Structure formats: C-alpha cells, structure tokens
Amino acid sequence: MMINHKKLIQVFNSEFGLDGEKPRIFFAPGRVNLIGEHTDYNGGKVLPAAIDAGTYMVIRKNNTALIKLYSENFDYKCTIRSGEPIKKIGNEWVNYPLGVIQEFISNGNYIGGFEVMYSGNIPNSAGLSSSASIEMATAFGLNQLFETAHGLMDLVRLCKRAENNFVGVNCGIMDMFAVGFGKENHAIALDCKTMEFEYAPVNLNELRLVVANTNKSRGLSDSKYNERVAECQAAMKLIQGEKIIGDLSELSLAEFEHFESLINDETIKKRAYHVISENKRVDESLEALNAGDMTRFGQLMYASHKSLRDQYEVTGVELDALVEAAAKIEGVIGSRMTGAGFGGCTISLVENSKLDQFYDHVSSEYQSKTGLRPSFYLFKLSDGVRELCVDQ
C-alpha cells in the first residue's frame, strides 16, 4: 500500500516550488477497529489496529507568515496567515489540519509559516479513520517541525480536542490512539477511561482480514453519531440517580440488569445494553487473541455486529447485507461492521483459500440487495505515525 516517496516530493515541488528547506515526509496510518464499537466515548474498551494505508504528508517551513495546505485527494486548497484567527471552512477536508493547528496555538505553541501536501490511500468516508490519520500526521509533523516537545499521548489528546472542538464531531479517543500507537501485526486493547492498554497479537496464519466497503456515501458529523452520544449520556444520568458513575462502561452486565428498570425509554435502554455488553466482548476477544483462538474471536465479531444492528441500530441495509452474505460462505469465521456505521465498511476473517469465493459471492449478493458495488481491501496491521526517510 506504500506510495512512492520520490513522486510525493515531485508533486510537492510542482505545487510549492523548489525554494526553502528540504521537505520532510510523515506517515499516519488509518485504523480498523476489530471489535469494541461505540464504546470509546462511553469510557469503554476497544480493540483497534493500525493498517498499512494512511496519510502521507510532505511539509516544510517557508520562513513567511503563510500556511499553505494542499491535497492530492481533494480539489480544495487554502492559504491562511499565521497568527490570525482560524475559522472553520464549511465541510472542507482542511478543517482537520486547521483544527490541529488551532489546538497547538491554543496550547501556547508557536506555529509559523509552512507548506504542506497530503496524499492519502485510505478510501474516503469508509470508516477507516482518514480524519484521525490526517490529524495525527499534521500533529506529529508540526511537533517535529516547530520543536513543540509534545509526547505522543499529548498529540493524541490534542487531535481529539481538534475534532471535538473545531470539526464538531463528538468522537472518542480511539481513532487517534490507534493511529498514534499502532504496532505491526498487533491490535491494541485500550481502556478509554484509564488509557491503559496492551498489545494483542493477531496471528492470522491461513486467514486474511478483508475490509469490504459499502460504497455508501456517509458523513460522520452529518450522521446520527452525535445522537447516539446523547442517548448514552441520557442512560448514564438516569442510572446516576441510584449509583455514582462517570461513564456507562463502569457498569458490569449484572449491575446494568439491576439498574435497567430506572430507564423507561426502551431505545435508551438498548443503547446502554449494547455499550456494556460490547465491553465484555472486548475482554473476551483479548483472551481469544492471546490464546490464538481465532474461531472464538470470529464468533465474537458476529455477536458484536448483531448488537450494533439490533441494540445500537447503526448498521443499516448495506452493512447488514455484507455481513449476511459473508456468513453464508464456508471459510468465513467472523464478520462485522467497523467504524461509526451508517455506511462505511465491514471486516471479515476469511480463509486464504476462500478469498475468490468471498469476493464473488459477497459482491453478487450485495449488488442484488442494494444496487451498489462493494470494494474489497486486504490490509496488513501496521506501526503507528512516524517520519519517513525522503530517499526511501
């Protein structure tokens, strides 16, 4: 999935010219969440992994007061002046790096003029964290370029604030964390409340991790994501009448069943049940991965999707069609939606010898149900954000 570095420099020089410092290249991966969906903003547990597709960022200081942003993936580009107030620009992609720049400034860091080009190979709006990838590439690169001395965890938190406060999406910290702390051939078992984490080996052996894109247009900030956040907060406030908790995820399933009578609204109750049961599935998944039990892990993937479909109601016709088609194929041991939902992607564990059958059957059945054509990707699990050698 690697993009040619020399070509990146050539495109950068074509856009910005040859004057100035030697450009530097940074890479931030996308992420796929193996299990633990819509738990992060509830202080819960997640099991994401960085992938070998992501955002390449070429950047250099220009010794002026101008900040110039350009992308190979989008037509829109902009120039702002360092030191002047930064405003959100409609729904443009530049809001993600602009939000990061604003957070550096709000933190008291000096950010001078620079030129930056982004080139990504993450499918847009697929739920594979292209936004967090852009944000983390920007934050990591600016931290190096302007020597602001933030640690990696500081940058993760900074990017979360940028998305919450500037972009306006009430996301949790999982995406930025996975992009920052990814490790090759491993997933990250992260407690989003305590920020404690451990790496879990993903030994696929004869299995492949296949991402299937619904190719349904979706926009996270325009979806019902923020509505689900509010519903979970409503459930928590009702339970707080009997038990002091800071997040839904502090409850075990047994505790929730004890307090669920406090919630009269069945929809609110279902949302809370998903979050708490999903945390339990993450714990069981970590045990399965550490034991090398991929069959058990696949079963938990199916259970997670069922809960996201029936309890949290974020799947929809397209994601359900992909999972249902995958489940009919012998050699597929697990499948579920990944990301926020309302479109986006599924992930499936597929025996290597069944890949062609998987592509053919899932594509045919999906098209017959939805009229859309899916896309398929085989990703490897990757290291996190880093600087690349320009001469590679």
VMD Tcl script that draws the C-alpha trace (Angstrom):
set ca {
  {0.00 0.00 0.00}
  {3.06 2.29 0.03}
  {3.11 5.46 -2.08}
  {6.34 6.33 -3.90}
  {8.17 8.90 -1.80}
  {10.09 10.47 -4.67}
  {6.86 11.05 -6.56}
  {5.41 12.77 -3.49}
  {8.34 15.17 -3.40}
  {7.95 15.88 -7.12}
  {4.25 16.74 -6.72}
  {5.06 18.88 -3.67}
  {7.73 20.80 -5.57}
  {5.39 21.25 -8.52}
  {2.78 22.82 -6.24}
  {5.04 24.93 -4.00}
  {8.31 25.37 -5.91}
  {11.89 24.45 -5.05}
  {12.74 27.33 -2.71}
  {13.06 26.71 1.01}
  {14.11 23.91 3.32}
  {14.27 20.27 2.31}
  {10.77 18.77 2.60}
  {10.11 16.09 5.21}
  {7.66 13.20 4.85}
  {5.45 11.84 7.62}
  {3.02 8.92 7.53}
  {0.00 8.29 9.72}
  {-1.93 5.04 9.19}
  {-5.64 4.55 9.08}
  {-7.20 2.18 11.54}
  {-9.63 -0.69 11.57}
  {-11.48 -1.46 14.76}
  {-11.58 -5.21 15.24}
  {-14.20 -5.05 17.99}
  {-15.48 -2.59 20.58}
  {-17.71 -0.20 18.68}
  {-19.30 2.98 20.11}
  {-17.73 2.23 23.49}
  {-14.86 4.72 23.39}
  {-16.91 7.84 24.11}
  {-18.57 5.89 26.92}
  {-15.28 5.31 28.73}
  {-15.22 1.74 27.46}
  {-12.90 -0.78 25.88}
  {-11.85 -1.08 22.25}
  {-9.61 -3.30 20.15}
  {-8.40 -1.33 17.11}
  {-5.36 -1.85 14.89}
  {-3.45 0.48 12.57}
  {-3.38 -0.52 8.90}
  {-0.81 -0.09 6.13}
  {-2.88 2.52 4.27}
  {-2.98 6.06 5.51}
  {-1.98 9.68 5.01}
  {1.38 10.76 3.62}
  {2.27 14.34 4.50}
  {5.08 16.34 2.87}
  {5.90 19.51 4.77}
  {8.50 22.25 5.11}
  {8.85 25.66 6.74}
  {8.67 28.58 4.31}
  {10.02 31.36 6.56}
  {6.94 33.51 5.90}
  {3.69 34.08 7.76}
  {1.74 31.98 5.27}
  {0.39 28.48 5.89}
  {-0.48 26.71 2.63}
  {-2.49 23.47 2.57}
  {-2.87 21.23 -0.47}
  {-4.08 17.67 -1.05}
  {-3.74 15.29 -3.97}
  {-7.09 13.78 -2.98}
  {-9.31 16.87 -2.99}
  {-9.70 19.91 -5.23}
  {-9.97 22.42 -2.41}
  {-6.78 24.09 -1.16}
  {-6.26 27.12 1.02}
  {-3.79 29.62 2.43}
  {-4.09 31.24 5.85}
  {-1.87 33.66 7.70}
  {-0.01 32.52 10.80}
  {-1.10 34.43 13.89}
  {-4.56 35.29 12.59}
  {-7.78 33.65 13.92}
  {-8.52 30.30 12.29}
  {-12.09 29.71 11.18}
  {-13.81 26.54 10.07}
  {-14.31 26.40 6.29}
  {-17.64 24.77 5.50}
  {-17.31 20.98 5.36}
  {-13.91 21.03 3.64}
  {-11.16 18.50 4.39}
  {-8.83 21.31 5.53}
  {-10.82 21.63 8.76}
  {-8.98 18.59 10.14}
  {-5.46 20.07 9.86}
  {-6.78 23.57 10.67}
  {-8.26 22.24 13.90}
  {-4.91 20.72 14.82}
  {-3.08 23.99 14.10}
  {-5.63 25.83 16.26}
  {-5.03 23.42 19.14}
  {-1.26 23.98 19.00}
  {-1.84 27.74 19.15}
  {-4.38 27.40 21.98}
  {-1.74 25.41 23.84}
  {0.65 28.35 23.58}
  {2.85 26.84 20.86}
  {4.29 28.97 18.10}
  {3.37 27.73 14.63}
  {4.96 29.75 11.85}
  {4.53 29.60 8.11}
  {4.79 26.29 6.29}
  {3.70 24.46 3.16}
  {2.09 21.04 3.38}
  {0.78 18.48 0.93}
  {-1.33 15.47 1.87}
  {-1.69 12.29 -0.17}
  {-3.84 9.51 1.23}
  {-4.71 6.00 0.12}
  {-7.49 5.39 2.65}
  {-10.90 5.14 0.94}
  {-12.78 8.33 1.78}
  {-15.79 8.11 4.12}
  {-15.23 4.39 4.66}
  {-14.97 4.50 8.45}
  {-11.23 3.69 8.44}
  {-10.28 6.93 10.21}
  {-8.99 9.04 7.36}
  {-9.78 12.09 9.53}
  {-7.72 10.89 12.50}
  {-4.95 9.92 10.09}
  {-4.79 13.47 8.67}
  {-4.94 14.95 12.16}
  {-2.20 12.76 13.60}
  {0.08 13.26 10.59}
  {-0.36 17.01 11.00}
  {0.21 16.99 14.75}
  {3.23 14.69 14.61}
  {4.80 16.67 11.77}
  {4.23 20.09 13.35}
  {5.58 18.79 16.64}
  {8.81 17.86 14.85}
  {8.96 20.89 12.57}
  {8.43 23.52 15.26}
  {10.01 21.53 18.12}
  {7.00 21.85 20.43}
  {8.14 18.89 22.56}
  {4.78 17.13 22.93}
  {4.80 13.43 23.73}
  {2.80 11.01 21.58}
  {-0.04 10.82 24.12}
  {-0.18 14.63 24.19}
  {-0.61 14.63 20.40}
  {-3.37 12.02 20.57}
  {-5.30 14.15 23.06}
  {-4.64 17.30 21.03}
  {-6.13 15.69 17.91}
  {-9.21 14.56 19.82}
  {-9.78 18.13 21.00}
  {-9.37 19.36 17.42}
  {-12.09 17.01 16.16}
  {-14.41 17.72 19.09}
  {-13.97 21.49 19.32}
  {-13.14 22.61 15.77}
  {-14.60 20.00 13.42}
  {-17.60 19.44 15.70}
  {-17.69 15.64 15.97}
  {-18.14 14.23 19.49}
  {-15.78 11.32 18.87}
  {-13.83 9.43 21.49}
  {-10.08 8.95 21.61}
  {-9.82 5.52 20.00}
  {-9.09 6.57 16.42}
  {-6.26 8.95 17.25}
  {-4.82 6.48 19.76}
  {-4.74 3.63 17.26}
  {-3.16 5.85 14.60}
  {-0.54 7.00 17.08}
  {0.28 3.79 18.92}
  {-0.23 1.13 16.23}
  {2.09 -1.88 16.18}
  {2.75 -4.21 13.27}
  {0.74 -7.48 13.44}
  {-0.92 -6.43 16.68}
  {-4.18 -4.93 17.87}
  {-4.40 -2.53 20.81}
  {-6.62 -3.40 23.75}
  {-7.36 0.08 25.10}
  {-9.39 1.15 28.11}
  {-10.62 4.58 27.01}
  {-11.34 5.61 30.62}
  {-7.95 4.91 32.16}
  {-5.93 4.97 28.90}
  {-4.28 1.74 29.99}
  {-3.52 -0.51 27.05}
  {-1.78 -3.66 25.95}
  {-0.88 -5.10 22.57}
  {-2.63 -8.27 21.47}
  {-1.04 -10.49 18.80}
  {-3.17 -11.05 15.70}
  {-1.88 -14.35 14.33}
  {-3.83 -14.76 11.13}
  {-1.84 -17.71 9.77}
  {-4.06 -19.01 6.91}
  {-6.67 -16.29 7.48}
  {-6.88 -12.88 5.84}
  {-8.50 -9.74 7.22}
  {-10.74 -8.45 4.44}
  {-12.30 -4.99 4.54}
  {-15.43 -4.59 2.41}
  {-16.59 -1.07 1.59}
  {-20.33 -0.50 1.17}
  {-19.53 2.50 -1.06}
  {-22.50 4.22 0.51}
  {-21.89 7.93 0.94}
  {-21.66 8.92 4.59}
  {-20.51 11.88 6.63}
  {-19.77 11.30 10.30}
  {-20.67 14.78 11.52}
  {-23.92 14.63 9.49}
  {-24.89 11.16 10.70}
  {-26.71 10.11 13.85}
  {-23.39 9.66 15.66}
  {-23.93 12.66 17.93}
  {-27.47 11.42 18.61}
  {-26.08 8.14 19.94}
  {-23.68 10.04 22.18}
  {-26.62 11.95 23.65}
  {-28.66 8.76 24.15}
  {-25.84 7.14 26.11}
  {-25.48 10.24 28.25}
  {-29.22 10.12 28.96}
  {-28.93 6.49 30.12}
  {-26.00 7.35 32.36}
  {-27.85 10.24 34.03}
  {-30.81 8.02 34.84}
  {-28.58 5.40 36.45}
  {-26.71 8.09 38.37}
  {-29.89 8.53 40.39}
  {-29.02 5.25 42.14}
  {-25.29 4.77 41.58}
  {-22.46 7.25 41.14}
  {-20.81 6.55 37.78}
  {-18.82 8.72 35.39}
  {-19.42 6.55 32.32}
  {-21.73 3.72 31.29}
  {-18.74 1.44 30.91}
  {-18.15 1.43 34.66}
  {-21.10 -0.97 34.92}
  {-20.88 -4.72 34.51}
  {-23.71 -6.52 32.75}
  {-25.02 -7.77 36.09}
  {-25.04 -4.24 37.51}
  {-26.82 -2.88 34.45}
  {-29.52 -5.54 34.70}
  {-30.02 -4.45 38.31}
  {-30.43 -0.78 37.37}
  {-32.11 -1.03 33.97}
  {-35.57 -0.54 35.49}
  {-34.53 3.10 36.02}
  {-34.67 3.55 32.24}
  {-38.24 3.64 30.94}
  {-37.35 4.51 27.35}
  {-36.68 1.23 25.52}
  {-34.46 2.90 22.92}
  {-32.22 4.45 25.59}
  {-32.10 1.09 27.36}
  {-30.99 -0.70 24.19}
  {-28.20 1.81 23.60}
  {-26.82 1.27 27.09}
  {-27.09 -2.51 26.83}
  {-25.00 -2.52 23.66}
  {-22.22 -0.47 25.23}
  {-21.96 -2.61 28.34}
  {-22.21 -5.96 26.53}
  {-19.68 -4.78 23.92}
  {-17.14 -4.09 26.66}
  {-17.49 -7.71 27.76}
  {-16.93 -8.87 24.18}
  {-13.70 -6.85 24.02}
  {-12.42 -8.59 27.17}
  {-13.30 -11.98 25.72}
  {-11.70 -11.06 22.39}
  {-8.44 -10.12 24.10}
  {-8.41 -13.51 25.79}
  {-9.10 -15.23 22.46}
  {-6.30 -13.40 20.62}
  {-3.79 -14.06 23.37}
  {-4.72 -17.74 23.19}
  {-4.56 -17.77 19.40}
  {-8.23 -18.82 19.27}
  {-9.35 -17.11 16.07}
  {-12.53 -19.20 15.86}
  {-13.74 -17.76 19.16}
  {-12.72 -14.29 18.07}
  {-14.77 -14.68 14.88}
  {-17.84 -15.67 16.91}
  {-17.46 -12.51 18.98}
  {-17.28 -10.45 15.78}
  {-20.65 -11.82 14.66}
  {-22.12 -11.14 18.12}
  {-20.82 -7.58 18.03}
  {-22.47 -6.91 14.68}
  {-25.78 -8.34 15.90}
  {-25.73 -5.97 18.87}
  {-24.82 -3.00 16.69}
  {-27.71 -3.92 14.40}
  {-30.40 -4.65 16.98}
  {-29.43 -2.67 20.08}
  {-27.47 0.32 18.79}
  {-29.11 0.49 15.35}
  {-26.16 1.91 13.42}
  {-25.70 -0.73 10.72}
  {-28.32 -0.26 8.02}
  {-29.24 -2.28 4.94}
  {-25.82 -2.06 3.29}
  {-23.65 -3.18 6.21}
  {-26.11 -5.93 7.14}
  {-26.14 -7.21 3.56}
  {-22.35 -7.52 3.52}
  {-22.23 -9.41 6.83}
  {-25.12 -11.69 5.90}
  {-23.50 -12.56 2.58}
  {-20.15 -13.23 4.23}
  {-21.71 -15.51 6.86}
  {-23.03 -17.86 4.16}
  {-19.53 -18.75 2.95}
  {-17.71 -21.69 4.48}
  {-14.31 -20.41 5.47}
  {-15.52 -17.06 6.80}
  {-15.17 -17.35 10.56}
  {-16.26 -13.85 11.54}
  {-17.65 -10.61 10.11}
  {-18.91 -7.30 11.48}
  {-19.26 -3.62 10.68}
  {-16.35 -1.43 11.71}
  {-16.35 2.29 12.39}
  {-19.26 4.55 13.23}
  {-21.73 2.77 10.94}
  {-24.43 4.27 8.71}
  {-22.38 3.04 5.76}
  {-18.65 2.53 5.73}
  {-17.04 -0.89 5.93}
  {-17.16 -4.39 7.33}
  {-14.24 -6.57 8.34}
  {-14.24 -10.31 7.84}
  {-11.86 -13.12 8.76}
  {-11.59 -15.27 5.65}
  {-9.58 -18.39 4.93}
  {-7.00 -17.57 2.30}
  {-8.25 -20.36 0.01}
  {-11.77 -18.88 0.07}
  {-10.90 -15.32 -0.93}
  {-12.08 -15.59 -4.53}
  {-15.33 -17.20 -3.47}
  {-15.76 -14.48 -0.86}
  {-15.29 -11.69 -3.40}
  {-17.63 -13.26 -5.95}
  {-20.45 -14.26 -3.62}
  {-20.45 -11.15 -1.42}
  {-20.26 -8.83 -4.41}
  {-23.10 -10.59 -6.23}
  {-25.44 -10.82 -3.26}
  {-24.69 -7.28 -2.10}
  {-25.39 -5.79 -5.51}
  {-28.65 -7.69 -5.82}
  {-29.84 -6.36 -2.44}
  {-28.60 -2.77 -2.62}
  {-27.80 -1.91 -6.21}
  {-24.34 -0.84 -5.07}
  {-20.99 -2.36 -5.96}
  {-18.69 -3.12 -2.99}
  {-14.93 -2.65 -2.89}
  {-12.55 -5.02 -1.13}
  {-9.20 -4.37 0.53}
  {-6.58 -6.60 2.09}
  {-4.74 -4.63 4.75}
  {-1.77 -5.56 6.90}
  {-1.59 -4.38 10.50}
  {0.86 -1.52 10.75}
  {3.02 0.58 13.03}
  {1.70 3.99 14.06}
  {2.52 7.56 12.98}
  {6.15 8.17 12.04}
  {8.58 10.14 9.93}
  {9.76 8.51 6.71}
  {13.12 8.77 5.02}
  {12.76 11.06 1.99}
  {15.16 8.88 -0.02}
  {13.22 5.62 0.54}
}
mol new
graphics top color blue
foreach p $ca { graphics top sphere $p radius 0.5 }
foreach p [lrange $ca 0 end-1] q [lrange $ca 1 end] { graphics top cylinder $p $q radius 0.2 }
display resetview
